[in-house]
């Protein structure tokens, strides 16, 4: 984290940025002791960019189509994040895999939220996978990002029941509500310096009494 001033968050989006909006709201409410320094999208027309601008947050476009080489694209992305002095990088519907070099450069400082109880149902369409497999409980996972696909150390998880009449859309909507709750909570723990990675496990230090 920065030695001066509040912590700074860089958020990566590809679409509407609903989790980005939840993170911004949590910062404004004091749930996260930090501020959103920049919102970056690989999609120039992403609706989340305008949502960020309406909240007076700096926005940047790093279009992946401008670089045939993923490594070059991610180097540009890293440069923008450093320019805005981001202490933590949060993926919020960012529809690209990050290169190992990028993950290494920001080791322990990249988070993502996934709509399942990992390691179950990684990748795309996790809600559809849950329904197709007939599980009774799905949920949300916030994790640190590593070089694999949704395989990083788990920070927080929260269950969401799968109802008998659920469709992919109805389950997705309930899971998204939970995402908006536990993603900001995990980010808050990071900026409170309460997360420690021990191998595959994330230890939450000094837990608050319930």
C-alpha positions, 0 to 999 in steps of 0.5 A: 500500500502507499505510504501517503494518503488513503489506499488506491484501487484500480478496477478493471472492467469489460462491461457494465461494472456493477461490482465496480459501482458497489466498490465505489459505494463501499469506499464512499461509505467508509466500508473500504478505507481507500478510494478508487483511483482509476477504472480501466476497460479493454472495451471502449464502449463498456457502460461501466466507463460512463458510470465511473465518469458520472462518479468523478472517477478517472477512466482509461481505455486499454483496448486489447485489439491494439496489441496482438501480443497479450504480454504487450497489452498487459504491459500497457495495462500495468503502466496505467495502473502504476501511473495511477498508483494503484495499491490493489487491482480489482477485476470487476467483470474483466473478461480477459485472462491476465498474463503470468508476468502481470500477475507476478508484477502485482503479486498478492495485489490482484483480486477477483470475484467469481459466481460459484463456490470455487474450486467448483465451476471455474470459468464462464457461465458458472451459474449455468454449470451449477444448474446443469450439475444439479447442485443445491448450493452455489455461491460467491468466491472472492480470491486473489488472482494467480496465473491459473483460471479462477485458481488463486487463494480464496479470501471469502466465500458466501453460499447462495441456495439453488432453487428448484425452479431457478434459471441461469438468469434468476440464480445469477441475479441472486448471486450478483447481490451477494457479490456486491456484499462480500467483494467490498468486504474482502477489499476492506480486509486488504486495506485494513492489512488483515489478510495474510497468504500462507500457501493456498490459504488466506488467513484473516488476522484479528477477526472482529467479534460477531 
